[in-house]
Amino acid sequence: MHSITNRKSTSYLKSHAAQIAEDLALNDNTFFITQNGEASQVIESVKQFQEKEALIAALKIIALGEKDRLQGQGISVADSRAQLLAACQGQK
């Protein structure tokens, strides 16, 4: 989790947008933008956003797999390994 050290006001964002963009590109810093002293926005680099989205997608897949496992769906580890082995041998 990011610390909230890069807390900037909306007026700072307006007058220093180029500096913020440069800092995002160089340092992957996240900026927390405040309005009337309260956090209202988060600005992050595209790289950070894409990494977070990929992580969320992976966690969703894991959650779906766990749900299936708890419902008794799926296959055993031994059966999974056998399927992988068969698939690998079929590609030769």
C-alpha positions as a printed Julia matrix, in Angstrom:
92×3 Matrix{Float64}:
   0.0     0.0     0.0
   1.26    3.43   -0.84
   1.86    5.93    1.89
   0.11    9.22    1.44
   3.29   11.28    1.16
   2.46   12.7    -2.26
  -0.64   14.55   -1.12
  -1.31   17.54   -3.35
  -4.2    19.96   -3.67
  -6.37   20.32   -6.74
  -4.86   23.76   -7.33
  -1.35   22.22   -7.23
  -2.45   19.66   -9.81
  -3.76   22.41  -12.07
  -0.55   24.43  -11.93
   1.95   21.55  -11.9
   0.38   18.94  -14.18
   3.52   18.62  -16.32
   5.71   18.07  -13.24
   3.34   15.44  -11.89
   3.29   13.64  -15.26
   7.08   13.66  -15.36
   7.33   12.32  -11.81
   4.87    9.56  -12.65
   6.9     8.55  -15.68
  10.26    8.61  -13.9
   9.46    7.37  -10.4
   6.1     5.55  -10.51
   4.96    7.77   -7.65
   1.27    7.88   -6.86
  -0.32   11.25   -6.12
  -3.27   11.74   -3.83
  -5.18   14.84   -4.83
  -7.14   16.67   -2.17
 -10.09   18.98   -2.38
 -10.91   21.06    0.68
  -8.36   19.03    2.64
  -9.99   15.67    1.85
  -8.55   13.06   -0.51
 -10.64   13.08   -3.68
  -8.52   11.55   -6.46
  -5.56    9.27   -7.05
  -3.2     9.75   -9.97
  -0.92    6.91  -10.95
   1.15    5.95  -13.97
  -0.31    3.88  -16.78
   2.17    1.13  -15.88
   0.91    1.04  -12.28
  -2.69    1.0   -13.49
  -2.05   -1.88  -15.9
  -0.21   -3.9   -13.24
  -3.07   -3.37  -10.8
  -5.65   -4.41  -13.39
  -3.66   -7.58  -14.2
  -3.46   -8.41  -10.49
  -7.2    -7.91  -10.06
  -7.88  -10.19  -13.04
  -5.6   -12.89  -11.59
  -7.3   -12.64   -8.19
 -10.71  -13.01   -9.85
  -9.55  -16.18  -11.6
  -8.22  -17.56   -8.31
 -11.5   -16.72   -6.56
 -13.51  -18.46   -9.28
 -11.28  -21.52   -9.01
 -11.69  -21.59   -5.23
 -15.47  -21.29   -5.61
 -15.48  -24.26   -8.01
 -13.25  -26.24   -5.64
 -15.56  -25.62   -2.71
 -18.52  -26.76   -4.81
 -16.72  -30.03   -5.59
 -16.09  -29.13   -9.19
 -12.75  -29.52  -10.88
 -10.26  -32.34  -11.06
  -7.6   -33.8    -8.81
  -3.95  -32.81   -9.01
  -3.1   -36.27  -10.38
  -5.72  -35.97  -13.14
  -4.53  -32.45  -13.95
  -0.94  -33.63  -14.28
  -2.04  -36.52  -16.5
  -3.94  -34.1   -18.76
  -0.93  -31.79  -19.0
   1.38  -34.69  -19.78
  -0.98  -35.95  -22.49
  -1.26  -32.47  -24.0
   2.52  -32.04  -24.04
   3.05  -35.43  -25.66
   0.37  -34.66  -28.24
   2.29  -31.55  -29.35
   5.44  -33.48  -30.25
